[in-house]
Amino acid sequence: MAGEPQDDCLFCKVVSGTIPATIVRETGTTVAFRDINPQAPTHVLVIPKAHYPDAAALAAAAPELAADVLRETRAVAEEEKLESYRTVFNTGAGAGQTVWHAHAHVLGGRGLHWPPG
């Protein structure tokens, strides 16, 4: 069922605390933690605590929760003192999504050129 924790989901396990992560922020609905394979000097993931497989499913089923995730990307950037940053939602394997739990990447701390690699 959408929103319910999934036993085989890495990020659901981060939410439950069964897999450790370097948490930088937590709200009632979201968790933000450092990416274990950073692609920029600052690389933080912001996830909803509820499980949705990707950003599109999250936005369709729980737009208020999607707004919480996006709001937290800004809070992370402010706490990390980023003047400029990129927020990325990869949706689908072809776009580079490897964990099937909606998440936003907050990337900053260096010049980020477009288009990316």
Secondary structure by P-SEA (a helix, b strand, c coil): cccccccccaaaaaaacccccccccccccbbbbbbccccccbbbbbbbccccccaaaaaaccaaaaaaaaaaaaaaaaaacccbbbbbbbcccccccccccbbbbbbcccccccccc
